[in-house]
């Protein structure tokens, strides 16, 4: 019985690193993180002066200001996909 317990412990110790390495890696690049931090700084968010008590609400408000600013700069055309300036003909 002691050998079965030891074997199961060894197998579990060997499978933990495999499970940890199978986690999907983050698809966010370093450049994207820097761009997001720059956008937050442009709307007035400074993590160095943030208060721990106000942290969640401060960052959420700053992210909302960034989304509003981006929406004003890039308005939605109102439909799916991009607008094209082409024409089409039917018939022979």
Secondary structure, DSSP 8 states (H G I E B T S, - for coil): -HHHHHHHHHHHHHHHHHHHHTS------HHHHHHHHHHHHHTT--GGG--GGGHHHHHHHHHHHHHHHHHHHS---SSSS-----------
